[in-house]
Amino acid sequence: MYFLAISGSTRKLSTNTAMLRAMSRIAPSDHSISVFDRVGDLPVFSTDLEAVPLPDSVQRFTELICRCDGLIISSPEYVRAIPGGLKNALDWLVSRDEIINKPIALMHASHRGDDMLAQLRNVLSTVSSRFADELFLRFELMNKSPAEIDEHLALPKNHVAAADFVSRFAAYCGQ
Ligand SMILES: Cc1cc2nc3c(=O)[nH]c(=O)nc-3n(C[C@H](O)[C@H](O)[C@H](O)COP(=O)(O)O)c2cc1C
């Protein structure tokens, strides 16, 4: 299976992005994960811009979504809500075919952020008929550097949990 892993953070040293990158290295060899950390490249959504041709960055984004077998999303909480950049990216997909039957699973890189997670679950179960709410993997990585995150996910217990999450999501995508 080929997964696209979308980070809701645009920070260079984002813990969510670093965790998704670490996941791409841990994924069992029959699966691959490509990390998308460019929600900040997308223009602010407007139905006026949904005409053909789409803005280039949106066109590329929708092609990535179309090509993947499943989406993994991991995001920080901003002001007890979904960060604007991620919500904007999801808004671009709402009236399009790519997302409707796309399997989606959530990860999270903090012990906090449950208000955002509740909102994201609500949004994702609205935009996709295949949001796998029961598949969720969380590591407590707030304020860790990318190198520390690699080390944390390499710990045997965490490595097993990460690989198991990917395998279970792949099985869900194959149903
Ligand atoms: C503008 C802003 C608002 C935030 N609001 C919250 C919040 O409401 N609740 C919370 O737990 N953390 C909040 N945080 C902290 C981030 O969620 C936290 O640092 C997260 O781990 C950052 O993820 P990242 O490393 O992937 O960028 C906020 C951070 C910023 C920059």
The ligand as an SDF file (V2000), in Angstrom:
LIG
                    3D

 31 33  0  0  0  0  0  0  0  0999 V2000
   -0.7700   29.4820   17.6520 C   0  0  0  0  0  0  0  0  0  0  0  0
   -0.6620   28.2750   18.5600 C   0  0  0  0  0  0  0  0  0  0  0  0
   -1.7640   27.8700   19.2770 C   0  0  0  0  0  0  0  0  0  0  0  0
   -1.6920   26.7410   20.1020 C   0  0  0  0  0  0  0  0  0  0  0  0
   -2.8000   26.3380   20.7760 N   0  0  0  0  0  0  0  0  0  0  0  0
   -2.7520   25.2140   21.5170 C   0  0  0  0  0  0  0  0  0  0  0  0
   -3.9210   24.7190   22.1700 C   0  0  0  0  0  0  0  0  0  0  0  0
   -4.9920   25.2970   22.0900 O   0  0  0  0  0  0  0  0  0  0  0  0
   -3.8220   23.5770   22.8860 N   0  0  0  0  0  0  0  0  0  0  0  0
   -2.6410   22.8700   22.9880 C   0  0  0  0  0  0  0  0  0  0  0  0
   -2.5950   21.8290   23.6350 O   0  0  0  0  0  0  0  0  0  0  0  0
   -1.5220   23.3230   22.3650 N   0  0  0  0  0  0  0  0  0  0  0  0
   -1.5530   24.4590   21.6390 C   0  0  0  0  0  0  0  0  0  0  0  0
   -0.4350   24.8840   20.9830 N   0  0  0  0  0  0  0  0  0  0  0  0
    0.7810   24.0660   21.0720 C   0  0  0  0  0  0  0  0  0  0  0  0
    0.9330   23.1240   19.8750 C   0  0  0  0  0  0  0  0  0  0  0  0
   -0.2250   22.3830   19.6510 O   0  0  0  0  0  0  0  0  0  0  0  0
    2.0750   22.1510   20.1910 C   0  0  0  0  0  0  0  0  0  0  0  0
    3.2490   22.8770   20.4300 O   0  0  0  0  0  0  0  0  0  0  0  0
    2.2960   21.1400   19.1010 C   0  0  0  0  0  0  0  0  0  0  0  0
    3.0730   20.0950   19.6350 O   0  0  0  0  0  0  0  0  0  0  0  0
    3.0060   21.7580   17.9040 C   0  0  0  0  0  0  0  0  0  0  0  0
    3.0410   20.7940   16.8820 O   0  0  0  0  0  0  0  0  0  0  0  0
    4.2090   20.8290   15.7970 P   0  0  0  0  0  0  0  0  0  0  0  0
    5.5000   20.5700   16.5620 O   0  0  0  0  0  0  0  0  0  0  0  0
    3.9030   19.6930   14.8680 O   0  0  0  0  0  0  0  0  0  0  0  0
    4.2150   22.1570   15.1130 O   0  0  0  0  0  0  0  0  0  0  0  0
   -0.4740   26.0230   20.1900 C   0  0  0  0  0  0  0  0  0  0  0  0
    0.6330   26.4460   19.4490 C   0  0  0  0  0  0  0  0  0  0  0  0
    0.5420   27.5610   18.6570 C   0  0  0  0  0  0  0  0  0  0  0  0
    1.7570   27.9810   17.8370 C   0  0  0  0  0  0  0  0  0  0  0  0
  1  2  1  0
  2  3  1  0
  2 30  2  0
  3  4  2  0
  4  5  1  0
  4 28  1  0
  5  6  2  0
  6  7  1  0
  6 13  1  0
  7  8  2  0
  7  9  1  0
  9 10  1  0
 10 11  2  0
 10 12  1  0
 12 13  2  0
 13 14  1  0
 14 15  1  0
 14 28  1  0
 15 16  1  0
 16 17  1  0
 16 18  1  0
 18 19  1  0
 18 20  1  0
 20 21  1  0
 20 22  1  0
 22 23  1  0
 23 24  1  0
 24 25  2  0
 24 26  1  0
 24 27  1  0
 28 29  2  0
 29 30  1  0
 30 31  1  0
M  END
$$$$
